[in-house]
Amino acid sequence: MINNNSLRFAARLVCFFCVLAFFQAVFYVNFEYYFTPDSNYLNIPDHMFYEGVVTGFGLTPDISSLNNYVVSFIYSVFFQLGMSDLVLVSLALNLIILSYAYCRTELLCFRVTQKFLPIFYWLGLFSVLQFSILINKDSFGVLFYVSLVSYLMLRRKKDLFLVLLLCPIRLQFFLVFAFSIFLTGGAGARVGRAKLIFKIMFLYILCSAVAFYLESNESLLAHSYYSEGGVAYWISTLNSQYYIGSFLLNVLKPVQYVYDLYRSAIIDYSVLGWGVYFARLYLVFVIAILWFRFCSAVYLPWRFSGRAEKLSSSLVICSFFLVYSISPIVDYRYLINIAPVLMLFFVMKKPKGHRGHGGVSEDKRLPLHQVEGGQLGAPGT
């Protein structure tokens, strides 16, 4: 028998699906208008690169190609099967990936809070709209981070399988996954506050040391970013003179990402332009309103060591910024990748006991890994 929650979930999924499909349809119908090199809200250079690789141009066999092999292979399979319209293939694949990521986000929220995402946070998910168009790694990134949070919370084998399947798409995914597992201490481990502080400090020093080494030896692919001014310039200057630039200023990376997202909100007065413009600004608005919570997740995740429903998402957020502190590149697209995880972190709070409404008090609720769709399930299934 279908209950009200199932109907509400189905309605929300259909709504999200239709918004994505409408966004894609507007693009596809007006393809010549939107597919221009100077587009500021579609990753056209990456699409053209992957399309070139799939249709005949090989990848350069060096480190710069490591993040491109898997996506190129996925689309080359479709191309070899006779699906030559890679734009249409990308629309279908991204629609499936982002819709599934949305399902996982809503279900995770419901399992913890006994309600779906409130509208304030739900609207923040539409920042991923731009990833539904053209070939890109970012739609896979959205699913990776949601699946990683799901695995840390529920310890389900199929979540772990999906995380491991997605890791090769971007090398940074391996590191975020490894850092998250290191910080949680593995399945069933108790996460002590002092131990967690020590681990985070160790990872921060390690990432800063790696960033310092790569920058000093000009080994990093994006080394030119250090000369473009701003925080990256000061990191390079302090590294060369006092050896402390990366250690001292990498802590500012989260603020840089939020600012870059705000700066990226440029409108061209088209239908898609308006959609992406407001979606980006709205995500900045949510983070700004909940700035203290955002900073707590990034800088102080040990504050949630006694609250499993927030700890998993906060450790993924913290691991994300630790990994991306190694590179001088600050790209708002990476931040949008973890937008659903941010929304989950902001909203996740176990409900207080309700009298006469079948509520369960916080101290009597089942552990997260034993809750599956409102029914009991074996751990690790």
ZADOTI-997875 format. One record per atom (N, C-alpha, C): residue in three letters; x, z, y. Coordinates in steps of 0.05 Angstrom, whole numbers, plus 32768, in hexadecimal, padded with zeros to 4 digits. Layout:
ALAXZY/...
END
This chain:
MET801180007FE8/MET800080008000/MET801280008019/ILE800C7FEE802B/ILE801B7FEC8044/ILE801380018058/ASN802680118061/ASN801F80268075/ASN8025801C8091/ASN801E802D80A5/ASN8021802580C1/ASN803E802080C8/ASN8050803080BD/ASN806D802C80C4/ASN8077801180BA/SER806E800880A3/SER80767FEE8099/SER806B7FD880AB/LEU80537FDB80B4/LEU80477FC780C6/LEU80567FC680E0/ARG805C7FDD80EA/ARG806B7FDF8104/ARG80867FD28101/PHE80937FD880EB/PHE80AE7FCC80E6/PHE80AC7FAE80E4/ALA80997FA480D6/ALA80957F8780D3/ALA808F7F7A80EE/ALA807F7F8780FE/ALA80787F7C8118/ALA80907F7B812A/ARG80A17F90812A/ARG80B97F91813A/ARG80CD7F7C8131/LEU80CF7F788117/LEU80E27F64810C/LEU80D97F488114/VAL80BF7F438112/VAL80B47F29811A/VAL80B97F238137/CYS80B57F388148/CYS80B97F368164/CYS80D67F2F816B/PHE80E97F3E815F/PHE81057F398163/PHE810D7F1D815A/PHE81037F158142/PHE81087EFB8136/PHE80FE7EE58149/CYS80E67EE88154/CYS80DA7ED48165/CYS80EA7ED1817F/VAL80F37EE7818A/VAL81037EE681A3/VAL811D7ED6819E/LEU812A7EDC8188/LEU81437ECD8181/LEU813D7EB0817D/ALA81277EAA816D/ALA81207E8F8167/ALA81197E7F8181/PHE810B7E8C8193/PHE81047E7F81AC/PHE811D7E7981BD/PHE812F7E8C81BD/PHE81487E8981CC/PHE81577E7181C1/GLN81587E6F81A6/GLN81667E598199/GLN81587E3E819E/ALA813D7E3E819D/ALA812D7E2681A1/ALA81317E1A81BD/VAL81327E2C81D1/VAL81377E2381EC/VAL81527E1681EE/PHE81667E2181E1/PHE81817E1581E1/PHE81807DFA81D3/TYR81757DF981BC/TYR81767DE081AC/TYR81677DC981B8/VAL81507DD081C4/VAL81407DBB81D1/VAL814E7DB081EA/ASN815C7DC281F8/ASN816B7DBA8211/ASN81897DBA820C/PHE81917DB081F5/PHE81AD7DB281ED/PHE81C07DA78201/GLU81BA7D8F820C/GLU81CD7D82821F/GLU81D07D928239/TYR81BB7DA18240/TYR81BC7DB18259/TYR81CE7DCA8255/TYR81CB7DD7823E/TYR81D87DF08239/TYR81F57DED822E/PHE81F97DD8821F/PHE82137DD48212/PHE82277DC88226/THR82317DD98238/THR82447DD0824C/THR825C7DE3824C/PRO82747DD98250/PRO828C7DE9824F/PRO828D7E018261/ASP827E7DFF8278/ASP827F7E15828B/ASP82697E2A8287/SER825C7E298270/SER82477E3D826A/SER82547E598268/ASN82487E6C8276/ASN82537E878276/ASN82457E9A8263/TYR82327E908253/TYR82247EA38241/TYR82237E988225/LEU822F7E81821F/LEU82317E768204/LEU824E7E7181FE/ASN82567E7881E5/ASN82727E7581DE/ASN82777E5881D4/ILE82757E4581E6/ILE82787E2981DF/ILE82957E2281D6/PRO82AA7E2D81E3/PRO82C57E2681D9/PRO82CA7E2D81BC/ASP82C07E4581B3/ASP82C37E4C8197/ASP82B47E3A8185/HIS829B7E32818D/HIS828B7E20817D/HIS829A7E058179/MET82A47DFA818F/MET82B27DE1818E/MET82CB7DE2817D/PHE82D87DF9817E/PHE82F07DFD816D/PHE82E87DFD8150/TYR82D47E0D8148/TYR82CC7E0E812C/TYR82C17DF38122/GLU82B27DE68133/GLU82A77DCC812C/GLU82BD7DB88126/GLY82D27DB98137/GLY82E97DA88132/GLY82F77DAE8118/VAL82FA7DC88112/VAL83077DD080F9/VAL82F77DC780E1/VAL82DD7DCB80E2/VAL82CB7DC480CC/VAL82CA7DA680C7/THR82CA7D9680DC/THR82C77D7980DA/THR82E17D6A80D6/GLY82F77D7980D3/GLY830F7D6A80CC/GLY83297D7480D6/PHE83297D8480EB/PHE83427D8F80F6/PHE83497DA980E8/GLY83617DAA80DD/GLY83697DC280CF/GLY83717DD980E2/LEU83717DF180D7/LEU837A7E0880E6/LEU83997E0A80E7/THR83A37E1280FD/THR83C07E1680FF/THR83C97E2D80ED/PRO83DC7E2980DB/PRO83E37E3F80C9/PRO83F47E5480D6/ASP83E97E6480E8/ASP83F77E7A80F4/ASP83E47E9180F8/ILE83ED7EA78104/ILE83DE7EBF8106/ILE83C57EBB8117/SER83C67EA8812A/SER83AF7EA3813B/SER83977E98812C/SER839B7E8F8113/SER83857E838104/SER83777E9780F1/LEU83837EAF80EE/LEU83797EC280DA/LEU835C7EC980DE/ASN83537ECB80F8/ASN83387ED380FE/ASN83247EBB80FD/ASN832E7EA480F5/ASN831D7E8C80F5/ASN83187E8080DA/TYR83277E8880C6/TYR83247E7C80AC/TYR83097E7F809F/VAL82FE7E9780A0/VAL82E67E9D8091/VAL82CE7E8F809E/VAL82CB7E9080B8/VAL82B57E8380C5/VAL82B77E6580C1/SER82CF7E5A80C3/SER82D37E3D80BF/SER82CB7E3680A2/PHE82D27E47808F/PHE82CB7E418073/PHE82AC7E42806F/ILE829F7E55807B/ILE82827E588078/ILE82747E3F8081/TYR827B7E358099/TYR826E7E1E80A4/TYR82777E048096/SER828F7E04808C/SER82987DEC807D/SER82897DE88063/VAL82807DFE8057/VAL826F7DFC803F/VAL82557DEE8046/PHE82487DF6805C/PHE822F7DE98064/PHE82347DCC806A/PHE824B7DC68077/PHE82517DAB807F/PHE82557D998067/GLN82627DA48053/GLN82677D95803A/GLN824E7D91802A/LEU823A7DA2802E/LEU82217D9F8021/LEU820F7D8B802E/GLY82197D7E8043/GLY820A7D698051/GLY81FC7D72806A/MET82007D8B8072/MET81F37D95808B/MET82067D9080A2/SER82057D7880AD/SER82187D7080C2/SER82117D7B80DE/ASP81F97D8480E2/ASP81F17D8F80FC/ASP81F97DAD80FC/LEU82127DB28104/LEU821C7DCD8103/LEU820F7DDF8117/VAL82047DD4812D/VAL81F67DE48141/VAL81DD7DF08134/LEU81CE7DDF8126/LEU81B67DE88119/LEU81BC7DFC8102/VAL81D27DF780F4/VAL81DA7E0A80DF/VAL81E17E2580EB/SER81EF7E258102/SER81F67E3E810F/SER81DD7E4D8118/LEU81C97E3F8122/LEU81B17E4C812B/LEU81A37E5B8114/ALA81A17E4D80FD/ALA81947E5980E6/ALA81A37E7180DB/LEU81BE7E6D80D9/LEU81CE7E8380CD/LEU81CF7E9B80E0/ASN81D27E9780FA/ASN81D37EAD810D/ASN81B87EBB810E/LEU81A27EAC810B/LEU81887EB8810C/LEU81847ECB80F4/ILE818D7EC380DD/ILE818B7ED480C5/ILE819D7EEC80C7/ILE81B67EE980D0/ILE81C97EFF80D2/ILE81BF7F1480E6/LEU81B77F0B80FE/LEU81AF7F1E8113/LEU81947F2B810C/SER81827F1D80FF/SER81697F2980F6/SER816E7F3F80E1/TYR81807F3980CF/TYR81877F4E80BB/TYR81947F6680C7/ALA81A67F6180DA/ALA81B37F7780E8/ALA819E7F8880F7/TYR818A7F7A8103/TYR81757F898111/TYR81657F9A80FD/CYS815F7F8F80E5/CYS81517F9E80D0/CYS81607FB880CA/ARG817A7FB580C5/ARG818A7FCC80BE/ARG818A7FE180D5/THR818B7FD780ED/THR818B7FEA8104/THR81727FFA8106/GLU815B7FEC8104/GLU81417FFA8105/GLU813E800E80EE/LEU8145800680D6/LEU8142801780BF/LEU8154802F80C0/LEU816C802C80CA/LEU817E804380CD/LEU8172805780E1/CYS8168804C80F7/CYS815B805D810C/CYS8143806C8100/PHE8133805E80F0/PHE811B806B80E5/PHE8122808080D1/ARG8137807C80C1/ARG813E808F80AC/ARG814780A980B9/VAL815380A880D0/VAL815D80C180DD/VAL814880CD80EF/THR813B80BD8100/THR812A80C88114/THR810C80C8810C/GLN810680BA80F6/GLN80EA80B780ED/GLN80D980A68101/LYS80E780968111/LYS80DA80838123/LYS80ED806C8128/PHE80E180568130/PHE80F2803E8136/PHE80FE80408152/LEU8110802E8159/LEU811D802F8173/LEU8109802F818A/PRO810A8043819B/PRO80FA804281B4/PRO8100802981C4/ILE80EC802081D4/ILE80EF800781E3/ILE8107800781F5/PHE810F801E8200/PHE812680208212/PHE813F80168204/TYR8142801E81EB/TYR815A801681DB/TYR81567FFB81CE/TRP813D7FF681C6/TRP81377FDD81B8/TRP813F7FC581C9/LEU81397FC681E3/LEU81407FB081F5/LEU815E7FAC81F7/GLY816E7FC181F2/GLY818B7FBF81F3/GLY81967FAD81DD/LEU81867FA981C8/LEU818F7F9881B1/LEU81907F7B81B9/PHE81817F7381CD/PHE817F7F5781D4/PHE81997F4C81E2/SER81AC7F5E81E6/SER81C67F5481F0/SER81D47F4281DC/VAL81CB7F4381C2/VAL81D77F3281AE/VAL81CA7F1681AD/LEU81B87F1181BF/LEU81AA7EF781C0/LEU81BE7EDF81C0/GLN81D37EE281D0/GLN81E67ECC81D4/GLN81F57EC681BA/PHE81F67ED981A7/PHE82047ED4818E/PHE81F37EC4817A/SER81DA7EBF8181/SER81C87EB0816F/SER81CC7E918171/ILE81DE7E898184/ILE81E17E6D8189/ILE81FE7E658184/LEU82027E4E8177/LEU821C7E428171/LEU822C7E52815D/ILE82427E478154/ILE82547E538140/ILE82647E69814E/ASN82637E818144/ASN82727E97814F/ASN82767EAD813A/LYS828A7EBE813F/LYS828F7ED5812E/LYS827E7EED8135/ASP82737EED814D/ASP82667F058158/ASP824D7F0D814A/SER823D7EFA8140/SER82257F018131/SER822D7F108118/PHE82427F07810B/PHE824D7F1680F4/PHE82567F3280FC/GLY82627F338114/GLY826C7F4D811E/GLY82557F618121/VAL823F7F58812C/VAL82277F6A8130/VAL821F7F758115/LEU821D7F648100/LEU82157F6D80E6/LEU822A7F7F80D9/PHE82437F7A80DE/PHE82597F8A80D3/PHE82577FA780DD/TYR82547FAB80F7/TYR82547FC68102/TYR823B7FD580FA/VAL82247FC880F9/VAL820B7FD580F0/VAL820E7FDD80D2/SER82197FCB80C2/SER821D7FD180A5/SER82317FE780A1/LEU82457FE980B2/LEU82597FFE80AF/LEU824C801980B5/VAL823C801B80CA/VAL822E803480D0/VAL821B803B80B9/SER820E802780AF/SER81FB802C8099/SER820A80378081/TYR8222802C807B/TYR823180368064/TYR823B80538069/LEU824480588081/LEU824E80748086/LEU823880888084/MET821F8080808B/MET82098092808B/MET81FD8095806F/LEU81F9807F8061/LEU81EA807F8048/LEU81FB807C802F/ARG821480738033/ARG8227806F801D/ARG821B805D8007/ARG820E8048800F/ARG820380357FFB/ARG821880207FF5/LYS821980197FDB/LYS822D80067FD2/LYS82297FEA7FDE/LYS820F7FE37FE2/LYS820B7FC87FED/LYS82137FC6800A/ASP82127FDC8019/ASP821D7FDC8034/ASP823B7FD98034/LEU82487FE78021/LEU82657FE5801E/LEU826D7FC98017/PHE825E7FBD8004/PHE82647FA17FFC/PHE82627F8E8014/LEU824D7F928024/LEU82497F80803B/LEU825F7F848050/VAL82677F9D8054/VAL827D7FA38067/VAL82977F95805E/LEU829D7F988045/LEU82B57F8C803A/LEU82B47F6D803B/LEU829B7F638037/LEU82987F468038/LEU829C7F3B8054/LEU82957F4B8068/LEU82977F428084/LEU82B37F488090/CYS82C27F5A8085/CYS82DC7F618090/CYS82EE7F4A8095/PRO82F17F368083/PRO83047F208087/PRO82FD7F0E809F/ILE82E57F1080A9/ILE82DD7EFF80BF/ILE82EE7F0480D8/ARG82F47F1D80DD/ARG83057F2580F4/ARG83187F3B80EB/LEU83317F3880EF/LEU83457F4C80E6/LEU833F7F6880F0/GLN83347F698109/GLN832E7F838114/GLN83197F928104/PHE83087F8480F5/PHE82F37F9180E5/PHE83007FA280CF/PHE83167F9880C4/PHE83247FA880AF/PHE832D7FC380BB/LEU83397FC180D4/LEU83437FD980E0/LEU832D7FED80E8/VAL83177FE280F3/VAL83007FF480FA/VAL82F5800180E1/PHE82F37FF280CB/PHE82EA7FFE80B2/PHE82FD801380A8/ALA8317800D80A8/ALA832B8020809E/ALA832B803A80B0/PHE832A803680CA/PHE832A804D80DC/PHE8312805E80D8/SER82FA805280D4/SER82E2806180D0/SER82E3807180B7/ILE82ED806580A1/ILE82EF80738088/ILE8303808A808A/PHE831980858098/PHE832E8099809C/PHE832280B180AC/LEU831280AC80C0/LEU830780C180D0/LEU82F280D180C2/THR82E280C380B1/THR82CD80D280A3/THR82D880E1808B/GLY82EF80D88081/GLY82FC80E6806B/GLY82F180DE8050/GLY82E180C9804E/GLY82D680C18034/GLY82BB80CD802E/ALA82AE80C38019/ALA829480CC8011/ALA829480E98009/GLY828180F98014/GLY827E8115800C/GLY82918128801A/ALA82A4811D802A/ALA82B7812F8037/ALA82AB813C8050/ARG82B281558054/ARG82AA8163806C/ARG82BC815B8084/VAL82AF8154809A/VAL82BE814C80B1/VAL82C1816480C4/GLY82D8817180C2/GLY82DD818880D4/GLY82E5817F80F0/ARG82DE818E8104/ARG82E38186811F/ARG830181848125/ALA83108199811D/ALA832D81988123/ALA833B81818115/LYS8333817C80FC/LYS833F816680ED/LYS8338814B80FA/LEU832081498103/LEU831781308110/LEU8326812B812A/ILE832A8140813A/ILE8339813D8153/ILE83558134814D/PHE836281408139/PHE837D81388132/PHE837E811B8129/LYS836B81128118/LYS836B80F6810F/LYS836780E38125/ILE835580E88138/ILE835080D6814E/ILE836980D48160/MET837580EB8166/MET838E80EB8176/MET83A480DB8168/PHE83A680DE814E/PHE83BA80D0813F/PHE83B580B28140/LEU839C80A9813D/LEU8396808C813F/LEU839A8082815B/TYR83948092816F/TYR83988088818B/TYR83B680848190/ILE83C780978187/ILE83E38094818B/ILE83EE807C817B/LEU83E480798162/LEU83EC80638152/LEU83E58048815E/CYS83CC80458168/CYS83C4802C8174/CYS83D38026818E/SER83D8803B819D/SER83E7803881B6/SER8404803081B0/ALA840F803B819B/ALA842B80348194/ALA842C8017818B/VAL8419800E817B/VAL84187FF28172/VAL84157FE0818A/ALA84037FE7819D/ALA83FE7FD781B5/ALA84187FD681C6/PHE84267FEC81C8/PHE843F7FED81D7/PHE84547FDB81CA/TYR84567FDC81B0/TYR846A7FCC81A2/TYR84647FAE81A5/LEU844B7FA781A1/LEU84447F8A81A3/LEU84477F8081BF/GLU84407F9181D3/GLU84437F8881EF/GLU84607F8781F7/SER84707F9981EE/SER848D7F9A81F5/SER849C7F8281E9/ASN84937F7A81D1/ASN84A17F6481C3/ASN84937F4981C8/GLU847E7F4981D9/GLU846F7F3181DF/GLU84647F2481C5/SER845D7F3581B2/SER84547F2B8198/SER84367F268198/LEU84287F3381AA/LEU840B7F3181AA/LEU84027F1581B4/LEU83EE7F0A81A6/LEU83E57EEF81AE/LEU83DB7EEE81CB/ALA83D07F0481D4/ALA83C57F0581EF/ALA83D87F118203/HIS83F17F0E81FE/HIS84057F1B8210/HIS84017F13822D/SER83F87EFB8232/SER83F57EF1824E/SER83E17F02825E/TYR83CF7F108250/TYR83BB7F20825E/TYR83C87F37826D/TYR83E07F408265/TYR83ED7F568273/TYR83F57F4E828F/SER83F87F358294/SER84017F2C82AF/SER83EB7F2582C2/GLU83D27F2982B9/GLU83BB7F2082C9/GLU83B07F3682DB/GLY83BE7F4C82DE/GLY83B57F6182F0/GLY83A47F7582E3/GLY839A7F8982F3/GLY83887F9D82E8/GLY83977FB182D6/VAL83877FBE82C4/VAL83927FD282B3/VAL83A77FC782A1/ALA83A37FAE8296/ALA83B77FA28284/ALA83D27F9F8292/TYR83D27F9982AC/TYR83EB7F9682BA/TYR83F97FB182BC/TRP83EA7FC682C2/TRP83F67FE182C5/TRP84007FEB82AA/ILE83F27FE48294/ILE83FC7FEB827A/ILE84177FDE8275/SER84197FC5827B/SER84327FB68277/SER84497FC28289/THR84427FC882A2/THR84567FD382B4/THR84607FEE82AB/LEU844D800082A4/LEU8455801B829B/LEU8463801A8280/ASN845C8007826F/ASN846B80048256/ASN84887FFC825B/SER848C7FE9826D/SER84A77FDF8271/SER84B97FF38280/GLN84AC80048290/GLN84BC801682A0/GLN84BE80328294/TYR84A8803C8289/TYR84A78058827F/TYR849E805B8262/TYR849780448255/TYR848E80458239/TYR847580548234/ILE846480578248/ILE844B80688245/ILE84328059824C/GLY8434803F8252/GLY841C8030825C/GLY840580308248/SER840B8028822F/SER83F68027821B/SER83EB80428214/PHE83FD80568212/PHE83F48071820B/PHE83E3807E8222/LEU83E98077823A/LEU83DB80848251/LEU83C180768258/LEU83C1805B8257/LEU83AA804C8263/LEU8398803F824E/ASN839F803F8235/ASN838C80348221/ASN837280438220/VAL8372805B822A/VAL835A806C822A/VAL83458060823C/LEU834D804E824E/LEU833A80428261/LEU832C80298255/LYS83338021823D/LYS832880088232/LYS830980088231/PRO82FC801E8228/PRO82DF801E8227/PRO82D280188242/VAL82DD80248257/VAL82D3801F8272/VAL82D78002827A/GLN82ED7FF68272/GLN82F37FDA8278/GLN82DE7FC8826B/TYR82D77FCF8252/TYR82C47FBE8243/TYR82A97FBF8250/VAL82A07FD68259/VAL82867FD88267/VAL82877FC88281/TYR829C7FCB8290/TYR829F7FBC82A9/TYR829F7F9E82A4/ASP82AD7F95828F/ASP82AE7F798289/ASP82937F6E8281/LEU82837F7E8274/LEU82687F76826D/LEU82577F738286/TYR825A7F868299/TYR824C7F8482B2/TYR82557F6B82C2/ARG826F7F6682C2/ARG82797F4F82D1/ARG82717F3482C5/SER826B7F3482AB/SER82647F1B829D/SER82477F1382A3/ALA82377F2482AF/ALA821B7F1E82B3/ALA82187F0B82CB/ILE821C7EF182C6/ILE821A7EDC82DA/ILE82027ECA82D2/ILE81F17EC382E5/ILE81D97EB582DE/ILE81DA7E9882E9/ASP81CF7E8582DA/ASP81CD7E6A82E3/ASP81B07E6182E7/TYR819D7E7482E6/TYR81817E6F82EB/TYR81737E5E82D7/SER817F7E5B82BF/SER81717E4D82A9/SER81637E628298/VAL81537E598285/VAL81447E6C8274/VAL81587E7D8264/LEU816C7E718258/LEU817F7E808248/LEU81917E91825B/GLY81977E868272/GLY81A77E958285/GLY819A7EAE828E/TRP81807EAE8294/TRP81717EC6829B/TRP81717EDA8284/GLY816D7ED0826B/GLY816C7EE18254/GLY81867EF0824F/VAL819C7EE1824F/VAL81B67EEE824B/VAL81BD7F008262/TYR81B77EF8827A/TYR81BE7F088292/TYR81B17F238291/PHE81977F24828C/PHE81897F3E828B/PHE81917F4E8273/ALA81967F41825C/ALA819E7F4F8244/ALA81B97F5D8248/ARG81CC7F508254/ARG81E67F5D8259/ARG81E37F74826E/LEU81D57F6E8283/LEU81D17F838297/LEU81C27F9B828C/TYR81AF7F96827B/TYR819F7FAC826F/TYR81B17FBD825E/LEU81C37FB1824E/LEU81D57FC1823E/LEU81E87FD2824F/VAL81F17FC68265/VAL82027FD68278/VAL81F17FED8284/PHE81D87FE7828A/PHE81C67FFC8295/PHE81C380138281/VAL81BE800D8268/VAL81BA80228254/VAL81D380338251/ILE81EB80258250/ILE82048034824D/ILE820980468266/ALA8202803B827E/ALA8206804A8296/ALA81F480628297/ILE81DB805F8290/ILE81C880758290/ILE81D1808B827C/LEU81DC80828265/LEU81E480958251/LEU82028096824F/TRP820F80968267/TRP822C80958268/TRP823980AC825A/PHE822E80C4825E/PHE823B80DC8251/PHE823A80D98233/ARG822480D08228/ARG822280CC820B/ARG823580B78202/PHE823780A18211/PHE824A808C820A/PHE826680978209/CYS826E80A5821D/CYS828980B1821E/CYS828E80C58207/SER827980D38200/SER827B80E681EA/SER828080D881D0/ALA827380C181CC/ALA827780B281B3/ALA829380A681B2/VAL829D809D81C9/VAL82B7809081CA/VAL82CE80A481C9/TYR82CC80B981DA/TYR82E380CB81DE/TYR82E080E581CF/LEU82C880EE81C8/LEU82C3810881BD/LEU82B2810881A4/PRO82B780F68191/PRO82A580F58179/PRO82A4810E8169/TRP82B8811F816C/TRP82B88138815C/TRP82A2814B8165/ARG82968146817C/ARG827F81568185/ARG826881548172/PHE8267813F8161/PHE8251813A814F/PHE8258813F8132/SER826D814F812E/SER827681548113/SER826181638102/GLY824F8170810F/GLY8239817E8101/GLY821F816F8100/ARG82208156810B/ARG82078146810C/ARG820C812B8100/ALA8207812980E6/ALA820E811080D7/ALA820180F880E2/GLU81E880FB80EE/GLU81DA80E480F8/GLU81E880D68110/LYS81F880E6811F/LYS820680DA8135/LYS822480D5812F/LEU822F80E4811D/LEU824B80E28117/LEU825380C7810D/SER824480BB80FB/SER824B80A180F0/SER824D808C8105/SER8239808A8116/SER82398076812B/SER824F807B8140/SER825380948147/SER8268809B815B/SER828480958150/LEU828980998136/LEU82A38092812B/LEU82A88074812A/VAL829380658125/VAL829680478126/VAL829C803E8142/ILE828E80498156/ILE829380438172/ILE82AF804A817A/CYS82B880628173/CYS82D3806B8179/CYS82E8805A816C/SER82E380538152/SER82F680428143/SER82F880268150/PHE82E1801C8159/PHE82E180028166/PHE82F38001817E/PHE82F180158190/PHE8301801581A8/PHE831F801B81A2/LEU8324802B818D/LEU834080308185/LEU834D8016817D/VAL833F8007816C/VAL834A7FED8162/VAL834F7FD98179/TYR833B7FD7818A/TYR833D7FC3819F/TYR834E7FCC81B7/SER83587FE581B6/SER836B7FEE81CA/SER83877FE181C5/ILE838B7FD781AD/ILE83A57FCB81A7/ILE83AA7FB181B7/SER83947FA281BC/SER83977F8981CA/SER83917F8C81E8/PRO839F7F7D81F9/PRO83997F7E8216/PRO837F7F70821D/ILE83747F60820A/ILE835B7F518210/ILE83447F658212/VAL83347F628227/VAL831B7F70822A/VAL83057F5B822D/ASP82F57F598219/ASP82E07F448218/ASP82C57F518213/TYR82B27F4D8225/TYR82987F5A8222/TYR828A7F538208/ARG82907F3C81FC/ARG82837F3481E3/ARG82887F4981CD/TYR82A17F5481CC/TYR82A77F6881B8/TYR82957F8181BC/LEU82907F8881D4/LEU827F7FA081D9/LEU82627F9A81D0/ILE82597F8281D5/ILE823D7F7B81CC/ILE823B7F7C81AE/ASN82517F7781A0/ASN82517F798183/ASN82477F948179/ILE824E7FA98188/ILE82467FC4817F/ILE822D7FCF818F/ALA821F7FBD819D/ALA82077FC581AB/ALA81F37FD3819A/PRO81EC7FC88182/PRO81D97FD78170/PRO81E37FF28168/VAL81FD7FF58163/VAL8208800F815C/VAL820680228173/LEU820B8019818B/LEU8207802A81A3/LEU81EB803381A5/MET81D7802181A1/MET81BB802981A3/MET81B4803E818E/LEU81BF803A8176/LEU81BA804D8160/LEU81C680698168/PHE81DE80698173/PHE81EB8082817B/PHE81DA80908190/PHE81D1808181A4/PHE81C2808D81BA/PHE81A8809A81B0/VAL819B808D819D/VAL818080968195/VAL817F80A9817D/MET819480A9816D/MET819380B88154/MET819480D68159/LYS817E80E28152/LYS817B80FF8154/LYS816681078140/LYS816C8119812E/LYS81598122811A/LYS8141812F8128/PRO812981288120/PRO81118133812D/PRO810E81508126/LYS8103815F8139/LYS80FD817B8135/LYS80E5817E8123/GLY80E281958116/GLY80CB81998105/GLY80B081968114/HIS809D818A8108/HIS808281868114/HIS806E81958103/ARG805E81A58110/ARG804981B38102/ARG803081A180FF/GLY8028819F80E6/GLY800F819080E1/GLY8013817280E1/HIS802C816980E2/HIS8031814C80E3/HIS8044814480CC/GLY8048815680B9/GLY8059814F80A3/GLY8076814D80AA/GLY807E815880C1/GLY809A815780C9/GLY80AB816980B8/VAL80C5816380B8/VAL80D8817380A8/VAL80EB817F80BC/SER80EF819880BB/SER810181A580CD/SER811E819B80C8/GLU812F819E80DC/GLU8149819280DB/GLU815A819E80C5/ASP815681B880BF/ASP816681C480AB/ASP815C81BF808F/LYS814481B3808C/LYS813981AE8072/LYS81388190806B/ARG8143817F807C/ARG814381638077/ARG8158815C8062/LEU815381478053/LEU8165813E803E/LEU817E8132804A/PRO81958134803D/PRO81AD81278046/PRO81A781098049/LEU81B580FC805C/LEU81B080E08062/LEU81B480CE804A/HIS81C880D4803A/HIS81CD80C28024/HIS81B880C4800E/GLN81A580D88010/GLN819080DA7FFC/GLN817580D08007/VAL817580C4801E/VAL815C80BA8029/VAL815D809B8028/GLU8149808F801D/GLU81488072801A/GLU812B8069801D/GLY812580608036/GLY810A8056803A/GLY80F5806B8037/GLY80FC8084803C/GLY80E8809A803A/GLY80E680A4801E/GLN80F5809A800B/GLN80F480A37FEF/GLN810F80AD7FE7/LEU811080BD7FD2/LEU812980C77FC8/LEU813780B27FB9/GLY815180B17FBD/GLY8161809D7FAE/GLY817C80AA7FA6/ALA818880A07F92/ALA81A180AB7F89/ALA81B780A47F9D/PRO81C980B77FA2/PRO81DF80B27FB4/PRO81F0809B7FAB/GLY81F8808A7FBE/GLY820A80747FB8/GLY81FC805C7FAC/THR81E1805B7FAC/THR81D380447FA0/THR81CD802F7FB6/
END
